[in-house]
Amino acid sequence: MKTGFIGIVGRPNVGKSTLMNAILGEKIAIATDKPQTTRNTIRGIYTREAAGEDGGCQMVFIDTPGIHRPKNKLGSYMTDIAVNTLREVDVILFLVDDVAGGLAAGDKEILELLSQSHTKKVLAINKMDKLDPEAFRLAYETYERTGLFDAIVGTNAEKGHNVDTLLRILEDLLVEGPMYFPADMVTDRAERFLAGEIIREKVLMYLSDEVPHGVAVEIELFDEKPDITNINAVIYCEKKSHKGILIGRDGKKLKGIGKSARLEIEALLGTKIYLELWVKVRENWRDNPQALRSLGYRT
């Protein structure tokens, strides 16, 4: 069996989580149109079982936060774990988009990081449906001239276009090795963590552009019973004014967040969910090392 770890890296909001979900055929990483949605690494496990003389393949994808210039300690944490992933994988999958105007400044910085790594590399030019053939050709040739990539492919993660081609390219770069996870396992993240991420995704979606980056979710209770799972979660924000926005008039916004999150968590766990949400203010938590550690962001 061919096996290996593949790190998905790129600027914020280029579609890394969407691509991993498309590869796995189910949602394990939250994805919104907000930059820096992903805050922790998330492993997605793709297994193609053996058939005849074909030994099969297991690829462990590591979805990372977008690499960016940090503005606070949370941003530094996110960028650090993304950069550290480059040293720990068998293949680096670099995802870019919006390439019609040439190389973005952020992509140039990531290319500099990649130039210092001897790990195999694949470039995926995402959202290729937004490019005309000439723009795609120019982007392809620009990246090809760097000499960094073992392969370059165009994809549309949202629609699943060319994902099969990308998987074949990645598999060809792997070598035979042990099977790291059971064949029916799609992530090594605990259900408690996934529930918290789903709640945070719904917060981001309901908040539009009002308060997205200053929000964190902490699961205080995750009690599984035969017929129902009880979940209590706290949504933290940085300002008192943000608390009012989160709750909304007559609590309508918080109720909407809760209902949307509950339905998705029920689909994930396959059981009824009783979900209670609270909103609390924790000022400047993104720059507080103690608060970051308590919320699961190890600094």
Residue pairs with C-beta under 8 A, 6 or more apart in sequence:
1 50
1 55
1 56
1 57
1 58
1 176
1 177
1 178
1 179
2 55
2 56
2 57
2 58
2 171
2 174
2 175
2 176
2 177
3 57
3 58
3 59
3 60
3 174
3 176
3 177
3 178
3 179
3 180
4 59
4 60
4 89
4 90
4 91
4 173
4 174
4 175
4 177
5 59
5 60
5 62
5 88
5 89
5 90
5 91
6 59
6 60
6 61
6 62
6 89
6 90
6 91
6 92
6 93
6 170
7 62
7 64
7 85
7 86
7 88
7 89
7 91
7 92
7 93
8 16
8 19
8 20
8 61
8 62
8 63
8 64
8 93
8 95
9 16
9 64
9 67
9 82
9 85
9 86
9 92
9 93
9 94
9 95
9 110
10 16
10 66
10 67
10 94
10 95
10 96
10 107
10 110
11 66
11 67
11 68
11 96
11 104
11 106
11 107
11 110
12 35
12 36
12 37
12 65
12 66
12 67
12 68
13 33
13 34
13 35
13 36
13 37
13 66
14 66
14 95
14 96
14 97
14 98
14 126
15 31
15 95
15 97
15 126
15 127
15 157
15 158
16 38
16 63
16 64
16 66
16 95
17 29
17 30
17 31
17 37
17 38
17 42
17 63
18 31
18 157
18 158
19 95
19 124
19 126
19 155
19 157
19 163
20 28
20 29
20 42
20 44
20 61
20 63
21 27
21 28
21 29
21 31
21 44
21 157
22 157
22 158
22 160
22 163
23 44
23 46
23 61
23 163
23 166
23 167
24 44
24 45
24 46
24 61
24 186
26 186
28 42
28 44
28 186
28 187
28 189
28 194
29 38
29 42
29 44
29 63
29 197
30 37
30 38
30 197
30 198
30 200
30 201
30 204
31 37
31 201
32 201
32 204
32 205
34 204
34 209
34 212
34 213
35 66
35 68
36 65
36 66
36 68
36 75
36 78
36 213
37 201
37 204
38 63
38 64
38 65
38 66
38 78
39 65
39 74
39 77
39 78
39 297
40 65
40 81
40 296
40 297
41 62
41 63
41 64
41 65
41 81
41 82
41 85
42 62
42 63
42 187
42 189
43 60
43 61
43 62
43 63
43 187
43 188
43 189
44 60
44 61
44 62
44 63
44 186
44 187
45 58
45 59
45 60
45 61
45 180
45 181
45 185
45 186
45 187
45 188
46 57
46 58
46 59
46 60
46 61
46 167
47 56
47 57
47 58
47 59
47 179
47 181
47 183
47 184
47 185
48 56
48 57
48 58
48 171
49 56
49 183
50 56
55 176
57 171
57 174
58 179
58 180
58 181
58 183
59 167
59 170
59 171
59 174
60 180
60 181
61 93
62 85
62 88
62 89
64 81
64 82
64 85
65 78
65 79
65 81
65 82
66 78
66 82
67 79
67 82
67 83
67 106
67 109
67 110
67 113
68 75
68 78
68 79
68 106
69 75
69 79
70 76
70 78
70 79
72 286
72 287
73 286
73 287
73 288
73 289
73 292
73 299
74 286
74 287
74 292
74 297
75 286
76 299
77 292
77 297
77 298
77 299
83 113
86 92
86 113
86 114
86 117
86 119
87 117
89 119
90 119
90 120
90 173
90 174
91 119
91 120
91 121
91 122
91 170
91 173
91 174
92 114
92 117
92 119
92 120
92 121
92 122
93 121
93 122
93 124
93 166
93 170
94 110
94 114
94 121
94 122
94 123
94 124
94 149
95 124
95 126
96 104
96 107
96 123
96 124
96 125
96 126
96 139
96 143
97 125
97 126
97 127
97 130
98 104
98 127
98 130
99 125
99 131
99 135
99 139
99 142
100 130
100 131
100 135
100 139
102 142
103 111
103 142
111 146
111 148
114 121
114 148
115 146
115 148
120 150
120 173
121 148
121 149
121 150
122 149
122 150
122 151
122 152
122 153
122 166
122 169
122 170
122 173
123 143
123 148
123 149
123 151
123 152
123 153
124 152
124 153
124 154
124 155
124 166
125 131
125 136
125 139
125 140
125 143
125 152
125 153
125 154
125 155
126 154
126 155
126 156
126 157
127 156
127 157
127 158
128 136
128 154
128 155
128 156
128 161
128 162
129 156
129 159
129 161
131 139
131 154
136 154
140 152
140 154
143 149
143 152
144 152
150 173
151 169
151 173
153 162
153 165
153 166
153 169
154 162
155 161
155 162
155 163
155 166
156 162
157 163
181 188
187 194
191 222
191 268
191 269
192 219
192 222
193 219
193 296
194 268
195 219
195 222
195 231
195 233
195 261
195 265
195 268
195 269
196 217
196 218
196 219
196 233
197 217
198 261
198 264
198 265
198 268
199 217
199 233
199 235
199 257
199 261
199 277
200 215
200 216
200 217
201 261
202 257
202 260
202 261
202 264
203 212
203 215
203 217
203 235
203 246
203 257
204 212
204 215
205 260
206 253
206 256
206 257
206 260
207 215
207 245
207 246
210 242
210 245
211 237
211 239
211 242
211 245
211 246
213 286
214 237
214 238
214 239
214 242
214 285
214 286
215 235
215 236
215 237
215 242
215 246
216 235
216 236
216 282
216 285
216 295
217 233
217 234
217 235
217 236
218 233
218 234
218 236
218 294
218 295
218 296
219 231
219 232
219 233
220 232
220 233
220 234
221 230
221 231
221 232
222 229
222 230
222 231
223 229
223 230
223 231
224 271
227 271
227 272
228 271
228 272
228 273
228 274
229 265
229 269
229 271
229 272
229 273
229 274
230 273
230 274
231 265
231 273
231 274
231 275
231 276
232 275
232 276
232 278
233 275
233 276
233 277
233 278
234 277
234 278
234 279
234 280
235 246
235 257
235 277
235 278
235 279
235 280
236 279
236 280
236 281
236 282
236 285
236 295
237 243
237 246
237 279
237 280
237 281
237 282
238 281
238 282
238 283
238 284
238 285
238 286
239 281
239 283
240 281
242 281
243 279
243 280
243 281
245 253
246 253
246 254
246 257
246 279
247 253
247 254
247 279
248 254
248 255
248 256
254 277
254 279
257 277
258 275
258 276
258 277
261 275
261 277
262 273
262 275
265 273
265 275
266 272
266 273
282 288
282 291
285 291
285 292
285 295
286 292
289 299
292 298
292 299
293 299
